[in-house]
Amino acid sequence: MENPTGSNERELPSNCPIRMGATEGPEPEYEGIPWPGYKPRGSLARMLHNKAIHDYYLKQINKNDWYQCDLAQLRPDVARTFVQLDPDQDTIRFLEEAERKSQWVLTQLWHTVVKMFLGWFMTQTSINGWLQRGSMFVVSRPQLLKLLSVDDTVKFQSLLDLGAGDGHVTAQLAPFFHRVYVTEVSVAMKNLLQRQGFSILDIDAWHRTNKYDVISCLNLIDRCDTPLDLLAQIRTALKPDGLVLLAVVLPFSPYVEAGACDHRPKQALPIEGDTFEAQVQSLVTNVLKPAHFEVLSWSRVPYLCEGDLQQSYYWLDDAIFVLKASDT
């Protein structure tokens, strides 16, 4: 799982009058802000003041909107597999913890300085792993059970989580499995995964060594150099009745962190459309079906990431699917 920070993350609600780093121009109208007209002096004071405004607007967001989808824009076969989710207690708890961590001013300043220095020779993912920051949240355990249409007594034999990052999301899935395997490119992230007791598989051989009950591929195909090959490998590594948990950030914006100079993938996915729903339909029709996958259920969820001195958290719009291999 790749970190959303630094790509096309949602930074502010569309009605927020202030943008990141905006320090010039006329003073915006801070409607509802408890200190209108306040003009802080000094860079740090302005940064903290702006963060307070950003976080104020984040609190005004109706979190239920993150999960809404206009099913009328979708074909009936896709629309009827939609599962409505909502911001449950686990989601709210993650947001509250992200807000708390973002208020550690000295820690956040340290992270900012280190990122500037390490950014010359390390990827953003490895920097986050080294600093142990930027944890993410995709789906809670109750939400996962609802997507899978099972109860909390379920226990699958094996899970393979591809691109597991720091393991935060893997840990959400792990209680439903007897054995948990992971892959990860970043050495710093591998160290975090190893400390949590996950079995790390070779990034180039995982699909040749075993078969798995569930393979999770969360927010990876838009950060993968060869996503079509990856989908084929996933299908090969599934048990006959196995399931795939696939999450894709929409609008689709591929970016390969350690790839070519232009960061474009070698294989382009034909995902089209101007709306979230149109891209979901395109993804199913143009990518998943040709890759011989059938959609059992899907939903819209926020892909959340811990924040920094600019705002408490960031989010992207995720489509999350439960798939099985099909013969057609």
Disulfide bonds with the S-S distance in Angstrom:
none
